[in-house]
Amino acid sequence: MRLTSFTDYGLRMLMRMASAPDRGFSTAELAAEFDLSRNHLSKIMQRLAQAGIVETRRGAGGGAVLTRPPGDIRLGEVVRVLEAGQALVECFGPGGADCTIDGCCRLKVRLRSAERAFLADLDRSTLADIALPAPVSV
């Protein structure tokens, strides 16, 4: 299974946020730390906020914070949110019924099973399990 860069970057942001769950993080700060596009991270942060994983606050002392303790946020949940609309294979997506071998294909059921197993395995881990070490101040 391959995750999109959208999910990869989202997981990186959340790993950093899990290292200091009471602190607000700006997308500019996270973009600089990971050398990624601030605009792209803003879109990811918006999706995470819509899903209730983070809360964003404007103004001084603002930024994004986790809505729950890192130990309560399952990785499978995060991947489901960030991968929403991304089919594992074409036949799983919209219009997948147009497949010329649909009806006799024995691969589709196995891929669905593998996808469920992948997400179930991620559900066994939380953000607390993958939090980045806090940066060392010099």
Solvent accessible surface area in square Angstrom, and as a share of the most:
residue,aa,sasa,rsa
1,M,107,0.48
2,R,216,0.79
3,L,50,0.25
4,T,44,0.26
5,S,58,0.37
6,F,37,0.15
7,T,0,0.00
8,D,54,0.28
9,Y,47,0.18
10,G,0,0.00
11,L,29,0.14
12,R,80,0.29
13,M,0,0.00
14,L,0,0.00
15,M,47,0.21
16,R,21,0.08
17,M,1,0.00
18,A,8,0.06
19,S,27,0.18
20,A,31,0.24
21,P,51,0.32
22,D,144,0.75
23,R,110,0.40
24,G,26,0.25
25,F,4,0.02
26,S,48,0.31
27,T,24,0.14
28,A,41,0.32
29,E,63,0.28
30,L,0,0.00
31,A,8,0.06
32,A,83,0.64
33,E,77,0.34
34,F,39,0.16
35,D,130,0.68
36,L,34,0.17
37,S,63,0.41
38,R,147,0.54
39,N,100,0.51
40,H,55,0.24
41,L,0,0.00
42,S,44,0.28
43,K,109,0.46
44,I,0,0.00
45,M,6,0.03
46,Q,107,0.48
47,R,80,0.29
48,L,0,0.00
49,A,34,0.26
50,Q,136,0.60
51,A,47,0.36
52,G,35,0.34
53,I,0,0.00
54,V,3,0.02
55,E,81,0.37
56,T,78,0.45
57,R,121,0.44
58,R,237,0.86
59,G,63,0.61
60,A,113,0.88
61,G,82,0.79
62,G,20,0.19
63,G,14,0.14
64,A,3,0.03
65,V,10,0.06
66,L,16,0.08
67,T,60,0.35
68,R,80,0.29
69,P,83,0.52
70,P,17,0.10
71,G,34,0.33
72,D,82,0.43
73,I,0,0.00
74,R,102,0.37
75,L,14,0.07
76,G,0,0.00
77,E,49,0.22
78,V,0,0.00
79,V,2,0.01
80,R,109,0.40
81,V,29,0.16
82,L,2,0.01
83,E,22,0.10
84,A,58,0.45
85,G,77,0.74
86,Q,102,0.45
87,A,48,0.37
88,L,52,0.26
89,V,48,0.28
90,E,160,0.72
91,C,31,0.19
92,F,29,0.12
93,G,17,0.17
94,P,143,0.90
95,G,52,0.50
96,G,7,0.07
97,A,87,0.68
98,D,121,0.62
99,C,50,0.30
100,T,138,0.80
101,I,93,0.47
102,D,71,0.37
103,G,82,0.79
104,C,98,0.58
105,C,39,0.24
106,R,190,0.69
107,L,104,0.52
108,K,53,0.22
109,V,95,0.55
110,R,149,0.55
111,L,43,0.21
112,R,91,0.33
113,S,54,0.35
114,A,56,0.43
115,E,35,0.16
116,R,146,0.53
117,A,62,0.48
118,F,62,0.26
119,L,27,0.13
120,A,44,0.34
121,D,76,0.39
122,L,37,0.19
123,D,43,0.22
124,R,166,0.60
125,S,35,0.22
126,T,11,0.07
127,L,0,0.00
128,A,53,0.41
129,D,98,0.51
130,I,52,0.26
131,A,37,0.29
132,L,45,0.22
133,P,111,0.70
134,A,67,0.52
135,P,92,0.58
136,V,133,0.77
137,S,110,0.71
138,V,191,1.10
